[in-house]
Amino acid sequence: MFGIVKALIHFVLGIIQFLLAIRFILVFFSVSNKGQFVSWIYEKSAPIVSPLGNIFKDWKLGSFIVSFNTLFALIVYSLAGYLILQIFNSFSTKKKNKAV
């Protein structure tokens, strides 16, 4: 049971990390959102970034933009996923110890 839940958490976290990483790269290179793929990435990743709000300002480095909000969201979701997985690991080890 816990294996399926942990695999699902890994899967969802992987999708979130992929979307945020692609968004970070697209924003960094100031890619126009006129293309379907870029527009789709921005559309799908916006709800993931928006709960954290606009905490940080973006840095402009010449023609490049560093989106600290996206980077912060990537870190927060990664840490949250890690903590959730650690909780499931502690439950699964306790369950194994009781069975022995």
PALOZA-435443 format. One record per residue (C-alpha): x, z, y. Coordinates in nm, 3 decimals. Layout:
% residues N
         x         z         y
         X         Z         Y
...
***
This chain:
% residues 100
         x         z         y
     0.000     0.000     0.000
     0.269     0.102     0.249
     0.471    -0.208     0.161
     0.191    -0.438     0.272
     0.142    -0.247     0.597
     0.516    -0.247     0.669
     0.534    -0.622     0.600
     0.242    -0.681     0.835
     0.409    -0.472     1.107
     0.731    -0.672     1.061
     0.536    -0.998     1.082
     0.343    -0.905     1.398
     0.652    -0.760     1.563
     0.845    -1.077     1.479
     0.580    -1.293     1.643
     0.578    -1.073     1.953
     0.958    -1.077     1.976
     0.966    -1.455     1.928
     0.708    -1.517     2.203
     0.883    -1.283     2.445
     1.228    -1.425     2.374
     1.104    -1.782     2.428
     0.925    -1.671     2.747
     1.243    -1.505     2.873
     1.446    -1.821     2.811
     1.185    -2.047     2.973
     1.161    -1.827     3.281
     1.541    -1.796     3.295
     1.582    -2.173     3.315
     1.282    -2.205     3.552
     1.103    -2.444     3.317
     0.787    -2.591     3.466
     0.467    -2.488     3.293
     0.324    -2.841     3.315
     0.420    -2.913     2.954
     0.180    -2.811     2.680
     0.432    -2.604     2.483
     0.558    -2.413     2.786
     0.203    -2.355     2.909
     0.103    -2.234     2.562
     0.397    -1.989     2.546
     0.316    -1.848     2.891
    -0.053    -1.821     2.800
     0.007    -1.643     2.467
     0.279    -1.410     2.595
     0.105    -1.306     2.919
    -0.124    -1.049     2.747
     0.183    -0.901     2.578
     0.374    -0.856     2.903
     0.081    -0.760     3.127
     0.018    -0.404     2.992
     0.359    -0.305     3.120
     0.276    -0.439     3.465
     0.523    -0.566     3.717
     0.760    -0.273     3.695
     1.074    -0.463     3.784
     1.147    -0.743     4.025
     1.288    -1.068     3.895
     1.647    -1.149     3.985
     1.734    -1.492     4.113
     2.082    -1.607     4.024
     2.106    -1.947     4.188
     1.857    -2.165     4.002
     1.820    -1.907     3.722
     1.564    -1.626     3.711
     1.609    -1.307     3.508
     1.265    -1.168     3.421
     1.323    -0.798     3.370
     0.952    -0.743     3.295
     0.978    -0.971     2.992
     1.306    -0.812     2.887
     1.155    -0.465     2.925
     0.850    -0.568     2.719
     1.080    -0.700     2.447
     1.263    -0.367     2.435
     0.944    -0.155     2.445
     0.771    -0.349     2.166
     1.085    -0.345     1.953
     1.120     0.032     1.993
     0.750     0.087     1.926
     0.770    -0.125     1.610
     1.079     0.062     1.496
     0.909     0.399     1.550
     0.595     0.289     1.366
     0.806     0.167     1.074
     0.996     0.496     1.067
     0.666     0.686     1.051
     0.553     0.473     0.757
     0.892     0.523     0.590
     0.859     0.900     0.622
     0.509     0.888     0.471
     0.620     0.667     0.185
     0.917     0.893     0.101
     0.694     1.202     0.109
     0.449     1.030    -0.124
     0.732     0.937    -0.363
     0.866     1.294    -0.359
     0.523     1.432    -0.449
     0.491     1.189    -0.738
     0.826     1.300    -0.886
***
